[in-house]
Amino acid sequence: MAGHRGMVGSAILRKLQTEGYTKLITKTSSELDLRNQQAVADFFAVEKPDYVFLAAAKVGGIVANNTYRADFLYENLAIQNNVIHSAYVNGVKKLLFLGSSCIYPKLAPQPLKEEYLLTGPLEPTNEPYAIAKIAGIKLCDAYRDQYGCNFISVMPTNLYGYNDNYHPENSHVLPALIRKFHEAKTNGEQTVSIWGSGSPMREFLFADDLADACFFLMENYNEPNLINIGTGEDLSIKDLALLVKEVIGFEGDLVFDTSKPDGTPRKLMDVSKLHSLGWKHQIELKQGIALAYQDFLSKS
């Protein structure tokens, strides 16, 4: 289990514990630097895990992705190269690699089907992260082709939930909105400023639903190529902001700062492949935002 302290990794860990798994191997980044090839090789040689969930990555929002372009490309390539190769060398039975919906071309048709990968240019602001994730998908497929490894790749949509990152500068849109509305309500402010026009469409999946899907696919999916994980439903950033406003109980108004970038106009996953296998999300957006807000309050 790589990345167990992050939002996704911690959700997968909870799911495995709920399912009764006890022989779970986790290391913090200070205990095991996944960017260090020798450290990863030594860890795998000693621990010999049977199954690997690769949820570790350097992540961030538009600003972080665009600012630390070299770090995002180098560190993510290093992490996944080291883990995937060591999994092969040490005979891991199955590995699940977590990518991101940003792997798809910026202007790909909607909803995003798995086969749209590499059919057009990427969104420039997060291209380094996307390139790394695409390399990870191809690496899993290459080890399958050349060595018969059962390595699978899953592409989650936008995620939120417990243990999310609420940092004012480098958080994603939903946790950023939760923080903004909470602070505005606490400070008695009249308005909340939202980046961009509010028109881009986005899809959101609660991290515990993702963990449930990952567990399901680890048991039931053994094919090359990637598989999307999402809800198959989206809404505008404006409607998302109104939903967060309602959950938090902010009484003021929204102001849209159109000097700020919108990013990709729409990102909706086609999840028909996943639905056809028999999995569907459980937690609807309003319920999920309420759960995330409670988690935010417990940590602030």
ChimeraX attribute file (.defattr): number of C-alpha atoms within 10 A of each C-alpha:
attribute: neighborCount
match mode: 1-to-1
recipient: residues
	/A:1	21
	/A:2	24
	/A:3	22
	/A:4	22
	/A:5	18
	/A:6	17
	/A:7	21
	/A:8	25
	/A:9	23
	/A:10	21
	/A:11	23
	/A:12	26
	/A:13	22
	/A:14	16
	/A:15	20
	/A:16	17
	/A:17	13
	/A:18	10
	/A:19	10
	/A:20	9
	/A:21	11
	/A:22	9
	/A:23	9
	/A:24	11
	/A:25	14
	/A:26	15
	/A:27	15
	/A:28	12
	/A:29	14
	/A:30	7
	/A:31	9
	/A:32	15
	/A:33	14
	/A:34	27
	/A:35	20
	/A:36	14
	/A:37	16
	/A:38	12
	/A:39	15
	/A:40	19
	/A:41	18
	/A:42	13
	/A:43	16
	/A:44	18
	/A:45	14
	/A:46	9
	/A:47	10
	/A:48	15
	/A:49	20
	/A:50	12
	/A:51	18
	/A:52	20
	/A:53	22
	/A:54	21
	/A:55	21
	/A:56	22
	/A:57	23
	/A:58	16
	/A:59	14
	/A:60	19
	/A:61	15
	/A:62	18
	/A:63	14
	/A:64	18
	/A:65	23
	/A:66	17
	/A:67	12
	/A:68	14
	/A:69	15
	/A:70	13
	/A:71	15
	/A:72	24
	/A:73	20
	/A:74	15
	/A:75	18
	/A:76	26
	/A:77	22
	/A:78	16
	/A:79	23
	/A:80	27
	/A:81	20
	/A:82	19
	/A:83	26
	/A:84	22
	/A:85	16
	/A:86	21
	/A:87	25
	/A:88	21
	/A:89	12
	/A:90	16
	/A:91	14
	/A:92	19
	/A:93	14
	/A:94	19
	/A:95	24
	/A:96	24
	/A:97	25
	/A:98	22
	/A:99	26
	/A:100	19
	/A:101	21
	/A:102	22
	/A:103	25
	/A:104	26
	/A:105	21
	/A:106	19
	/A:107	16
	/A:108	18
	/A:109	13
	/A:110	12
	/A:111	15
	/A:112	21
	/A:113	19
	/A:114	18
	/A:115	11
	/A:116	14
	/A:117	16
	/A:118	12
	/A:119	12
	/A:120	12
	/A:121	13
	/A:122	21
	/A:123	17
	/A:124	15
	/A:125	18
	/A:126	24
	/A:127	21
	/A:128	24
	/A:129	29
	/A:130	25
	/A:131	17
	/A:132	24
	/A:133	26
	/A:134	21
	/A:135	17
	/A:136	22
	/A:137	23
	/A:138	16
	/A:139	19
	/A:140	26
	/A:141	22
	/A:142	15
	/A:143	16
	/A:144	17
	/A:145	12
	/A:146	8
	/A:147	10
	/A:148	11
	/A:149	20
	/A:150	20
	/A:151	29
	/A:152	24
	/A:153	30
	/A:154	22
	/A:155	23
	/A:156	23
	/A:157	26
	/A:158	22
	/A:159	22
	/A:160	25
	/A:161	26
	/A:162	20
	/A:163	18
	/A:164	20
	/A:165	19
	/A:166	19
	/A:167	12
	/A:168	12
	/A:169	12
	/A:170	16
	/A:171	20
	/A:172	21
	/A:173	20
	/A:174	23
	/A:175	22
	/A:176	20
	/A:177	24
	/A:178	21
	/A:179	21
	/A:180	19
	/A:181	26
	/A:182	21
	/A:183	14
	/A:184	17
	/A:185	19
	/A:186	10
	/A:187	9
	/A:188	12
	/A:189	14
	/A:190	12
	/A:191	15
	/A:192	20
	/A:193	14
	/A:194	20
	/A:195	18
	/A:196	18
	/A:197	17
	/A:198	19
	/A:199	14
	/A:200	17
	/A:201	19
	/A:202	20
	/A:203	21
	/A:204	23
	/A:205	24
	/A:206	28
	/A:207	26
	/A:208	26
	/A:209	25
	/A:210	26
	/A:211	21
	/A:212	20
	/A:213	22
	/A:214	23
	/A:215	18
	/A:216	15
	/A:217	19
	/A:218	18
	/A:219	10
	/A:220	11
	/A:221	18
	/A:222	14
	/A:223	13
	/A:224	17
	/A:225	16
	/A:226	22
	/A:227	23
	/A:228	24
	/A:229	28
	/A:230	29
	/A:231	27
	/A:232	20
	/A:233	16
	/A:234	20
	/A:235	16
	/A:236	17
	/A:237	23
	/A:238	20
	/A:239	14
	/A:240	23
	/A:241	20
	/A:242	16
	/A:243	16
	/A:244	25
	/A:245	22
	/A:246	14
	/A:247	18
	/A:248	18
	/A:249	12
	/A:250	21
	/A:251	15
	/A:252	15
	/A:253	12
	/A:254	17
	/A:255	15
	/A:256	14
	/A:257	14
	/A:258	12
	/A:259	9
	/A:260	11
	/A:261	11
	/A:262	18
	/A:263	14
	/A:264	17
	/A:265	12
	/A:266	22
	/A:267	24
	/A:268	23
	/A:269	26
	/A:270	21
	/A:271	22
	/A:272	18
	/A:273	14
	/A:274	19
	/A:275	16
	/A:276	9
	/A:277	12
	/A:278	10
	/A:279	16
	/A:280	19
	/A:281	17
	/A:282	13
	/A:283	16
	/A:284	13
	/A:285	20
	/A:286	14
	/A:287	12
	/A:288	21
	/A:289	23
	/A:290	18
	/A:291	17
	/A:292	22
	/A:293	21
	/A:294	14
	/A:295	15
	/A:296	20
	/A:297	10
	/A:298	8
	/A:299	8
	/A:300	7
